[in-house]
């Protein structure tokens, strides 16, 4: 199944989709591709907002995009690796039986699954601007990310091998 189909299916059956993805084996290259895809899409979600900010404030759009790209394409992947590994260590203390790869992949897959809502947030931020709508879509995107992460992490730390 394609990644896009799996992201869509994750909104109906997140545990089953993540388990199937995890059972494909420990492939750090695929995990990195999922992470970089998610970070790239979150970066793309920022572009309408950045264009609005540049238009309203007169700031240079290229500088805004450069800073955002540095953050989402270079720094955030490293942060996600650290957060994913730390989450495994915390789950291990709580009795988790999974692997560090599974915990990292749980975080990466949660990010990718939440990106459709981050893209919606970017459109709202770019076309409507700051307000209740932007806050609600941002809260919805964050909630979806946290829910996916908690479901995936719980599934990864069960330690069931496929």
C-alpha positions in Angstrom: 0.0 0.0 0.0 1.2 3.5 -0.7 2.2 5.9 2.1 -0.7 8.3 1.2 -3.2 5.4 1.5 -1.8 4.5 4.8 -2.0 8.1 6.1 -5.6 8.2 5.1 -6.3 4.8 6.6 -4.6 6.0 9.8 -7.6 8.3 10.5 -9.8 5.2 10.7 -7.5 2.5 12.1 -4.3 4.0 13.4 -3.2 1.1 15.4 -3.6 -1.5 12.6 -1.8 0.7 10.0 1.1 1.5 12.4 1.5 -2.2 13.3 1.6 -3.2 9.7 4.2 -0.5 9.0 6.2 -1.6 12.0 6.1 -5.2 11.0 7.8 -4.4 7.7 11.1 -4.5 9.7 13.6 -2.2 11.2 14.5 0.0 8.3 16.1 3.2 9.4 16.2 4.5 5.8 12.4 4.2 5.6 11.9 5.8 9.0 14.1 8.7 7.9 12.1 9.1 4.7 8.9 9.3 6.7 10.4 11.8 9.0 11.8 14.0 6.2 8.5 13.8 4.3 6.6 14.9 7.4 9.1 17.8 8.0 8.9 18.8 4.4 5.1 19.0 4.5 5.1 20.9 7.7 7.5 23.4 6.1 5.2 23.6 3.1 2.3 24.3 5.4 4.2 27.4 6.7 4.6 29.0 3.3 1.1 30.7 3.1 1.5 32.1 6.6 5.0 33.4 5.8 3.7 35.1 2.6 1.1 36.8 4.7 3.6 37.9 7.3 6.0 39.2 4.6 3.1 41.1 2.9 1.8 42.7 6.2 5.2 43.6 7.7 7.3 44.2 4.7 9.9 41.6 5.8 11.8 39.7 3.1 9.9 36.5 2.2 13.1 34.7 1.3 14.6 35.3 4.7 11.5 34.1 6.4 11.4 31.0 4.2 15.1 30.3 4.8 14.8 30.4 8.5 11.7 28.2 8.5 13.5 25.8 6.1 16.5 25.6 8.4 14.3 24.8 11.3 12.0 22.2 9.7 14.4 20.5 7.3 17.7 20.5 9.3 17.0 21.1 13.0 13.6 19.4 13.7 14.6 16.0 12.3 17.5 15.9 14.8 15.1 17.0 17.5 12.6 14.3 16.5 15.3 11.6 16.7 16.2 12.8 20.3 12.5 13.0 21.4 11.8 9.6 19.9 14.7 7.9 21.7 13.9 9.7 25.0 10.3 8.5 24.7 11.5 4.9 24.3 13.7 5.3 27.4 10.7 6.7 29.4 8.4 3.9 28.2 11.1 1.4 29.1 11.0 2.7 32.7 7.2 2.2 32.6 7.5 -1.4 31.5 7.6 -1.0 27.7 9.0 -4.0 25.7 9.6 -2.3 22.4 12.7 -1.1 20.6 14.2 2.3 20.2 13.5 2.1 16.5 9.8 1.4 17.2 9.5 4.4 19.5 11.2 6.7 17.0 9.1 5.4 14.1 6.0 6.0 16.2 6.8 9.7 16.5 7.8 10.0 12.8 4.6 8.3 11.6 2.5 10.4 13.9 4.0 13.6 12.3 3.4 12.3 8.8 -0.2 11.3 9.7 -0.9 14.8 11.2 0.4 16.7 8.2 -2.9 17.0 6.3 -4.2 19.0 9.3 -1.0 21.1 9.5 -1.5 21.9 5.8 -5.0 23.0 6.5 -3.7 25.2 9.4 -1.2 26.7 6.9 -4.0 27.6 4.5 -6.1 29.1 7.3 -3.1 31.1 8.6 -2.3 32.3 5.1 -5.8 33.2 3.9 -7.7 34.1 7.1 -4.8 35.2 9.4 -4.7 35.2 13.1 -7.9 34.5 14.9 -10.2 31.9 16.3 -10.1 29.8 13.1 -6.3 29.7 13.1 -6.2 28.7 16.8 -8.8 26.0 16.3 -7.1 24.4 13.3 -3.7 24.6 15.1 -5.2 23.0 18.2 -6.8 20.3 16.0 -3.5 19.5 14.2 -1.6 19.4 17.5 -4.2 17.1 19.1 -4.2 14.8 16.1 -0.4 14.6 16.3 -0.4 13.8 20.0 -3.2 11.2 19.6 -1.4 9.5 16.8 1.9 9.6 18.7 0.3 8.1 21.9 -1.5 5.3 19.9 1.6 4.5 17.9 4.0 4.6 20.9 1.7 2.3 22.9 1.6 -0.1 19.9 5.4 0.1 19.5 6.1 -0.6 23.1 3.9 -3.6 23.3 7.0 -5.4 21.8 5.0 -7.8 19.6 7.2 -8.9 16.7 5.5 -9.5 13.3 
